[in-house]
Amino acid sequence: MTVAHPNAMSLLTLEEAASALRKSPAQLRWMLHNRTAPKSGLIGGRRMFRAADIQAYIDAAFD
């Protein structure tokens, strides 16, 4: 699976990132709590993920 056109400016919400990873938002929050989730940051008080980081996380699972 490839996230649509990942680049540095492509940001995903927690819900969008969870969908890309085929997880529920609650599962992704648990991964954040356990520090096993892809890199993310707070932007304007919202947890955001770069599409490139989601893709790198998926790619790393197949290494």
Secondary structure as GFF3:
##gff-version 3
##sequence-region A 1 63
A	DSSP	beta_strand	11	13	.	.	.	ID=ss1
A	DSSP	alpha_helix	14	20	.	.	.	ID=ss2
A	DSSP	alpha_helix	25	33	.	.	.	ID=ss3
A	DSSP	beta_strand	41	43	.	.	.	ID=ss4
A	DSSP	beta_strand	46	50	.	.	.	ID=ss5
A	DSSP	alpha_helix	51	61	.	.	.	ID=ss6
###
